[in-house]
Amino acid sequence: MTTRLLGRAVFRWSASQPLHEVPMEVFDDARTSGFQPYLLDIGGGFPGNNDQLMQDIAQHVNSAISTFFPEQDIKVIAEPGRYVATASFTLTTTVTGRKDHKNEKGQITSIKYITDDSVFISFKHFFMIYTLSHPRPLKAENGSEVECDVWGDSCAAMDVLVKCVALPNDLRVGDRLVWFNMGAYTLSMASEFCGFPLPHVYRVASKDTWADIGTRLKLLYQRQRGPRSREERKLITETSHTDQIFAKLTV
Ligand SMILES: Cc1ncc(COP(=O)(O)O)c(C=O)c1O
């Protein structure tokens, strides 16, 4: 018998019911009912953009496991999802509008920037909780920073991408915003709601990384008794010419 906790649960360490109590209760109930639980699945929720936080979580998890599940016969596994994907994508969006809020002296106190993405495309907040990216302007920052909200351009009342972030006060229509760590629950969940297009994807890798991927892929295929299909053979041939591929990817 197994017991498992789903994604994001890891972050509830400080909640009123400590996380380890949940599986402990389930394990106890199971034993009372005559089962022998042997596998604890702690699910996902591990951040992919914050190594320090990840180390802290690992420490908590390890110490909770050894304190509360000292039995040798219990295996513990995790299901990291966003941990793997978060840092792999960087999103850029374009400012499509702005609305300035001014005080009685006419000074800008806050700005609402509008940009060409939305909660229906790359910003599924429910899933991005804990990993929400803070945008930065692509161009060199000249203006002083002011408190801003960034809205999507779907016109939906809920389409707020981030609130109360510091951004330069001089961004204009056409300027780019850069959002790091946008690999988890973004493009994979995006929809073309109301006809808005999905973002284009450009693959970027350093020469060394790409060469490394090519070598690993070749090894993998060799281990799997060689290529089976024409496509696989093509991939191997191509990845053995990593410079060419790199050139293709960076066009
Ligand atoms: C069963 C299961 N395991 C693991 C995950 C990964 O969760 P996370 O991306 O929060 O690490 C999910 C996400 O939906 C899930 O449904």
The ligand as an ORCA input file, in Angstrom:
! r2SCAN-3c Opt
* xyz 0 1
  C       0.415     13.369     -9.386
  C       1.323     14.503     -9.558
  N       2.615     14.375     -9.178
  C       3.488     15.391     -9.332
  C       3.080     16.595     -9.860
  C       4.105     17.676     -9.999
  O       3.826     18.746     -9.164
  P       4.820     20.016     -9.132
  O       4.935     20.544    -10.505
  O       4.123     20.956     -8.221
  O       6.137     19.549     -8.613
  C       1.753     16.756    -10.245
  C       1.304     18.008    -10.812
  O       0.176     18.233    -11.166
  C       0.843     15.703    -10.082
  O      -0.431     15.810    -10.450
*
